[in-house]
């Protein structure tokens, strides 16, 4: 159980991944992005999650370089994730996409590289490329994003290496219980994107009641719920006060009853595409 912002979970590869990080989905290149990443790192965050399709890897890379210098940190202190986009799935194309992401980020390696979506007929060759990158020591950990159980079973049927992480949309209205059970049984770490459902849960009455009981915000309650379920979480914010508030979740604990009440909110409701019906 995470007790501190810099606590980590050990992936089945032996790599330590922070339980808590900053997501930068829909944050455009520019000063706001750079300041958000730098603020997060200055306040103790050690994980940043981006993707090729976000088109902000250069800004993330600049922010990381500046934050390392300003906070007297080493590259090894941070955990940087990016993802290969659908158009680049395929063995050679994925290897090239990895090189392109590294160049934009200004890094020598990534801590985690993910297949962004399970494009049928393409993700297995992309996974073979990720295995090559991992076996050659060019990336510390490899995984997938938005994969359902049948996608994972399909990959693992031919894979030499089981995915280390599966990053999926996950929040109280989409709790992904069956997928979580499957991943736990396979040693795959679940990671939540859009953990706050893009702000749509902030007025939810049950969450407001639990938040009031603890003197916390609804966002903090949701992020605490993630952590107590063993879910890595990467809330997105560009505002410094929200970045620090989101991370203030290590000084309280939800009771078993409160966890069950939040679990009971599940509606299988998505804000993003359904991986089985996404027009890739």
C-alpha positions as CSV (number, residue, x, y, z in Angstrom):
1,X,0.0,0.0,0.0
2,X,1.4,3.4,-1.0
3,X,2.2,5.6,2.0
4,X,4.0,8.4,0.3
5,X,4.0,10.2,-3.1
6,X,7.2,8.5,-4.1
7,X,6.3,5.0,-3.1
8,X,6.5,2.4,-5.9
9,X,5.1,-0.9,-7.0
10,X,7.4,-3.5,-8.3
11,X,6.5,-4.7,-11.8
12,X,7.1,-8.3,-12.7
13,X,10.3,-7.2,-14.5
14,X,11.7,-6.0,-11.2
15,X,11.3,-2.3,-12.2
16,X,9.9,0.0,-9.6
17,X,7.0,2.2,-10.9
18,X,5.5,5.1,-8.8
19,X,2.0,4.6,-7.7
20,X,1.1,8.2,-8.5
21,X,2.0,10.3,-11.5
22,X,1.0,13.3,-13.7
23,X,-0.9,12.7,-16.9
24,X,-0.6,15.3,-19.7
25,X,-3.4,14.2,-22.1
26,X,-4.9,17.2,-24.0
27,X,-2.2,19.5,-22.7
28,X,-0.8,21.4,-25.7
29,X,2.9,22.2,-26.2
30,X,3.9,25.5,-24.5
31,X,4.5,27.3,-21.3
32,X,1.5,25.8,-19.4
33,X,2.6,22.2,-20.1
34,X,6.2,22.9,-19.1
35,X,5.2,24.7,-15.9
36,X,2.8,21.9,-15.0
37,X,5.4,19.1,-15.3
38,X,8.0,21.2,-13.5
39,X,5.6,22.0,-10.7
40,X,4.7,18.3,-10.3
41,X,8.3,17.3,-10.1
42,X,9.2,20.1,-7.7
43,X,6.3,19.0,-5.4
44,X,7.6,15.4,-5.3
45,X,5.9,13.7,-8.3
46,X,8.4,11.2,-10.0
47,X,6.2,9.9,-12.8
48,X,5.0,11.6,-16.0
49,X,2.8,10.0,-18.6
50,X,2.7,11.2,-22.2
51,X,2.1,9.7,-25.7
52,X,3.1,10.3,-29.3
53,X,-0.4,11.3,-30.2
54,X,-0.6,13.9,-27.5
55,X,2.0,15.9,-29.6
56,X,3.6,17.3,-26.4
57,X,6.6,15.1,-26.0
58,X,9.1,17.9,-26.8
59,X,7.5,20.1,-24.0
60,X,7.6,17.2,-21.6
61,X,11.2,16.6,-22.4
62,X,12.1,20.3,-21.9
63,X,10.3,20.3,-18.6
64,X,12.0,17.1,-17.4
65,X,15.4,18.5,-18.3
66,X,14.8,21.8,-16.5
67,X,13.2,20.0,-13.5
68,X,16.2,17.6,-13.1
69,X,18.6,20.5,-13.0
70,X,16.5,22.7,-10.7
71,X,15.7,20.0,-8.2
72,X,19.2,18.4,-8.4
73,X,17.7,15.0,-9.4
74,X,19.2,12.3,-11.6
75,X,17.4,10.9,-14.7
76,X,17.0,7.6,-12.8
77,X,14.9,9.4,-10.2
78,X,12.0,9.9,-12.7
79,X,9.7,7.4,-14.4
80,X,8.7,8.6,-17.9
81,X,6.1,6.8,-20.0
82,X,5.1,7.2,-23.6
83,X,3.0,5.3,-26.1
84,X,3.1,4.2,-29.7
85,X,0.2,5.4,-31.8
86,X,-2.1,3.3,-33.9
87,X,-0.6,4.5,-37.2
88,X,2.8,3.2,-36.1
89,X,1.9,-0.3,-35.0
90,X,4.0,-2.9,-36.7
91,X,7.4,-4.3,-36.0
92,X,9.7,-1.8,-37.9
93,X,7.3,1.1,-37.5
94,X,7.1,0.7,-33.8
95,X,10.9,0.6,-33.4
96,X,11.0,3.8,-35.4
97,X,8.3,5.4,-33.4
98,X,10.2,4.6,-30.2
99,X,13.3,6.4,-31.6
100,X,11.1,9.4,-32.6
101,X,9.6,9.6,-29.1
102,X,13.1,9.5,-27.5
103,X,14.4,12.2,-29.8
104,X,11.4,14.5,-29.0
105,X,11.7,13.8,-25.2
106,X,15.5,14.3,-25.4
107,X,16.0,11.1,-23.4
108,X,18.3,8.0,-23.8
109,X,15.6,5.6,-22.6
110,X,12.0,5.4,-21.4
111,X,10.9,3.8,-18.2
112,X,7.7,2.4,-19.7
113,X,6.5,2.2,-23.4
114,X,3.0,1.2,-24.1
115,X,0.9,0.1,-27.2
116,X,-1.7,2.9,-27.0
117,X,-4.7,0.9,-28.5
118,X,-5.3,-2.7,-29.5
119,X,-5.6,-2.3,-33.2
120,X,-6.7,-5.7,-34.5
121,X,-4.1,-7.4,-36.8
122,X,-1.4,-4.9,-35.8
123,X,-0.7,-5.0,-32.0
124,X,1.0,-8.4,-32.0
125,X,3.8,-7.2,-34.3
126,X,4.0,-4.1,-32.3
127,X,4.4,-6.2,-29.1
128,X,7.2,-8.1,-30.8
129,X,9.0,-4.7,-31.3
130,X,8.5,-3.8,-27.7
131,X,10.0,-7.1,-26.7
132,X,13.0,-6.4,-28.9
133,X,13.4,-2.9,-27.2
134,X,13.1,-4.5,-23.8
135,X,15.5,-7.4,-24.4
136,X,18.1,-5.0,-25.8
137,X,17.9,-2.8,-22.7
138,X,16.5,0.2,-24.5
139,X,13.4,0.5,-22.3
140,X,13.0,-0.5,-18.7
141,X,9.4,-1.8,-18.9
142,X,6.8,-2.5,-21.6
143,X,3.1,-2.7,-21.5
144,X,-0.2,-2.0,-23.2
145,X,-3.1,0.5,-22.9
146,X,-6.8,0.0,-23.4
147,X,-6.5,-3.8,-23.7
148,X,-9.4,-5.9,-22.7
149,X,-9.1,-9.5,-21.4
150,X,-9.4,-11.1,-24.9
151,X,-6.7,-8.7,-26.2
152,X,-4.3,-9.6,-23.4
153,X,-5.0,-13.3,-23.9
154,X,-4.3,-12.9,-27.7
155,X,-1.0,-11.1,-27.1
156,X,0.2,-13.6,-24.4
157,X,-0.6,-16.6,-26.7
158,X,2.5,-15.8,-28.7
159,X,4.5,-13.4,-26.5
160,X,7.8,-14.2,-24.9
161,X,7.2,-11.5,-22.3
162,X,3.9,-10.8,-20.5
163,X,2.9,-7.1,-20.5
164,X,4.0,-5.4,-17.3
165,X,1.3,-2.7,-17.3
166,X,-2.2,-2.3,-18.7
167,X,-3.3,1.4,-18.7
168,X,-7.0,1.7,-19.0
169,X,-9.8,4.2,-18.4
170,X,-10.8,3.5,-14.8
171,X,-12.8,5.5,-12.3
172,X,-15.8,4.8,-10.0
173,X,-18.2,4.8,-12.9
174,X,-16.0,2.3,-14.8
175,X,-14.3,0.2,-12.1
176,X,-13.1,-2.6,-14.5
177,X,-13.4,-5.2,-11.8
178,X,-13.1,-8.3,-14.0
179,X,-10.2,-6.9,-16.0
180,X,-8.5,-6.0,-12.7
181,X,-8.9,-9.5,-11.4
182,X,-7.5,-11.0,-14.6
183,X,-4.5,-8.6,-14.6
184,X,-3.7,-9.3,-11.0
185,X,-3.7,-13.1,-11.7
186,X,-1.3,-12.5,-14.6
187,X,1.0,-10.2,-12.7
188,X,0.1,-7.2,-14.9
189,X,-0.1,-3.9,-13.1
190,X,-3.3,-1.9,-13.8
191,X,-2.9,1.8,-14.3
192,X,-5.9,4.3,-14.4
193,X,-6.2,7.0,-17.0
194,X,-8.9,9.6,-16.6
195,X,-9.2,8.6,-12.9
196,X,-11.4,11.6,-12.2
197,X,-13.6,11.0,-15.2
198,X,-12.5,14.4,-16.6
199,X,-14.2,16.1,-13.7
200,X,-17.6,14.5,-14.2
201,X,-17.6,12.9,-10.8
202,X,-16.9,16.0,-8.7
203,X,-20.6,16.5,-7.9
204,X,-21.4,12.8,-7.2
205,X,-23.4,12.7,-3.9
206,X,-21.8,9.6,-2.4
207,X,-18.3,10.8,-3.2
208,X,-19.2,14.3,-1.8
209,X,-20.4,12.7,1.4
210,X,-17.3,10.5,1.9
211,X,-15.1,13.5,1.0
212,X,-16.8,15.7,3.6
213,X,-16.4,13.0,6.3
214,X,-12.6,13.1,5.7
215,X,-12.2,16.8,5.1
216,X,-11.0,16.0,1.6
217,X,-12.0,16.8,-1.9
218,X,-13.9,14.3,-4.1
219,X,-10.8,14.1,-6.4
220,X,-8.7,13.1,-3.4
221,X,-11.2,10.4,-2.4
222,X,-11.2,8.9,-5.9
223,X,-7.4,8.9,-6.1
224,X,-7.2,7.3,-2.6
225,X,-9.8,4.7,-3.8
226,X,-7.4,3.9,-6.7
227,X,-4.4,3.4,-4.4
228,X,-6.3,1.2,-1.9
229,X,-7.3,-1.0,-4.8
230,X,-3.6,-1.3,-5.9
231,X,-4.2,0.8,-9.0
232,X,-1.5,3.1,-10.3
233,X,-3.1,6.5,-11.0
234,X,-2.1,9.5,-13.2
235,X,-4.5,12.4,-12.7
236,X,-4.1,15.3,-15.2
237,X,-3.9,18.9,-14.1
238,X,-2.1,22.0,-15.3
239,X,-2.8,24.1,-12.2
240,X,-0.2,24.0,-9.5
241,X,-2.7,24.0,-6.6
242,X,-4.6,21.1,-8.1
243,X,-1.3,19.2,-8.7
244,X,-0.4,19.5,-5.1
245,X,-3.9,18.9,-3.8
246,X,-4.3,15.7,-6.0
247,X,-1.2,14.3,-4.3
248,X,-2.4,15.0,-0.8
249,X,-3.9,11.5,-0.4
250,X,-1.5,9.8,1.9
251,X,-2.8,11.2,5.2
252,X,-6.1,9.5,5.4
253,X,-7.6,6.1,4.7
254,X,-11.0,5.0,3.3
255,X,-12.8,2.4,5.4
256,X,-13.9,-0.9,4.0
257,X,-17.5,0.4,4.0
258,X,-16.5,3.5,2.1
259,X,-14.5,1.5,-0.4
260,X,-17.6,-0.7,-1.0
261,X,-19.9,2.3,-1.4
262,X,-17.6,3.7,-4.1
263,X,-17.3,0.2,-5.7
264,X,-21.1,0.2,-5.9
265,X,-21.1,3.3,-8.1
266,X,-19.9,1.4,-11.2
267,X,-22.1,1.9,-14.3
268,X,-19.6,0.6,-16.9
269,X,-19.7,4.2,-18.2
270,X,-16.9,5.5,-20.4
271,X,-15.7,8.9,-21.3
272,X,-13.3,7.6,-24.0
273,X,-13.8,5.1,-26.8
274,X,-14.7,1.4,-26.2
275,X,-11.6,-0.6,-27.2
276,X,-13.8,-3.2,-28.9
277,X,-15.7,-0.6,-31.0
278,X,-13.1,2.1,-31.6
279,X,-12.7,3.3,-35.2
280,X,-9.0,2.9,-35.4
